[in-house]
Structure formats: C-alpha cells, structure tokens
Amino acid sequence: MKKSILALSIVAALLFSSCATIISGSRQNVTIASTPSAADVYINGIDMGKTPVTKNLKRNQEYTVLIELEGYLPYETLLTKEFNAWYLGNILIGGLIGLIIDPITGAIYKLSPQDLHARLDGETVLQNDGKDMYMAVSLDIDPSWEKIAQLEKAE
C-alpha cells in the first residue's frame, strides 16, 4: 500500500509540475537606479517614482522605461521578454500541465535587463554574467538647459 501511494505521488508530481511557474513565478523584480539618484522613472508612461526603484513586473509583456532628470536629456530603453530556460524542465521531467500553465502565467519568459542603472557621469557599462544582464546607461547633458541660480550653504 505504501509503495503504491509513493509511486502515485511521484507520477502526480511529474505530471502536474510547471517548472518555470514554480521556480521563477509569473512576475519579476526589476531594479532601476541612476547616478545621481532621484531621477524620474516612467514605465509605459506611468510614473513609478524616483530612482532607485524596484518594481514587480509581469513577465509576459515588454515595457518601455523612461528615465528623466532635470538638466539631462531623457533616456529611454525597452525591457524585453526572453525565453526562460526553466520551461524546458517540463519536457525533461514530463510536466504535461506545465507545458500549458507556464505560457499562460508568463513564466515562460524573463525580462531583460533585470537591473537598469543610468549613470549621469558619462559612462555606459554592459555586464553579462551568463544568466543575468546588467546595463548602465549614460544620460547626456541637455545643451538647451540653462542654469539660472545656485544655492549655497549658509554659514
């Protein structure tokens, strides 16, 4: 009796697994930062606050990210959805339900880049450690911006 319950449990686990949904989930945290901080962040035109900010985004869609800071030209980029290799676990371990569930939940995708860092000091950096991509972008100074005053610290 115990052997049949164990065998049934193993078969059920293999048939009803959805690897990418279980391992990665249908949402992903994306961190957006800038140097200097306090730049305005807009995702698909919606104000998300000031940098640094972390948002939990659905994996099954792409997002337009706009970073703006007074005195600098705006920077716009796209968070793209890429294939999530955890989905292949459904094929390897026979997760028939997972082959259907993962695409529905969006877990078949991952957003790239996962972390976005806008550097206002003139550098652009792209790092790829094999599984995640980290991109730092440079915002150019807006030549039409005119500084009209400077606050000084009172002594």
Secondary structure as the mmCIF struct_conf table of DSSP 4:
data_model
#
loop_
_struct_conf.conf_type_id
_struct_conf.id
_struct_conf.beg_label_comp_id
_struct_conf.beg_label_asym_id
_struct_conf.beg_label_seq_id
_struct_conf.end_label_comp_id
_struct_conf.end_label_asym_id
_struct_conf.end_label_seq_id
HELX_RH_AL_P HELX_RH_AL_P1 LYS A 2 LEU A 15
BEND BEND1 PHE A 16 PHE A 16
HELX_RH_AL_P HELX_RH_AL_P2 CYS A 19 ILE A 23
TURN_TY1_P TURN_TY1_P1 SER A 24 SER A 24
BEND BEND2 SER A 26 SER A 26
STRN STRN1 ARG A 27 THR A 35
BEND BEND3 PRO A 36 SER A 37
STRN STRN2 ASP A 40 ILE A 43
TURN_TY1_P TURN_TY1_P2 ASN A 44 GLY A 45
STRN STRN3 ILE A 46 LYS A 50
BEND BEND4 THR A 51 PRO A 52
STRN STRN4 VAL A 53 LYS A 58
TURN_TY1_P TURN_TY1_P3 ARG A 59 ASN A 60
BEND BEND5 GLN A 61 GLN A 61
STRN STRN5 TYR A 63 GLU A 68
TURN_TY1_P TURN_TY1_P4 GLU A 70 GLY A 71
STRN STRN6 TYR A 72 TYR A 72
STRN STRN7 TYR A 75 PHE A 83
HELX_RH_3T_P HELX_RH_3T_P1 ALA A 85 TYR A 87
HELX_RH_AL_P HELX_RH_AL_P3 LEU A 88 LEU A 92
TURN_TY1_P TURN_TY1_P5 ILE A 93 GLY A 94
HELX_RH_AL_P HELX_RH_AL_P4 LEU A 96 THR A 105
TURN_TY1_P TURN_TY1_P6 GLY A 106 ILE A 108
STRN STRN8 TYR A 109 SER A 112
BEND BEND6 PRO A 113 GLN A 114
STRN STRN9 ASP A 115 ARG A 119
TURN_TY1_P TURN_TY1_P7 LEU A 120 ASP A 121
BEND BEND7 GLY A 122 GLY A 122
STRN STRN10 VAL A 125 ASN A 128
BEND BEND8 GLY A 130 LYS A 131
STRN STRN11 MET A 133 SER A 138
HELX_LH_PP_P HELX_LH_PP_P1 LEU A 139 ASP A 140
STRN STRN12 ILE A 141 ILE A 141
TURN_TY1_P TURN_TY1_P8 PRO A 143 SER A 144
#
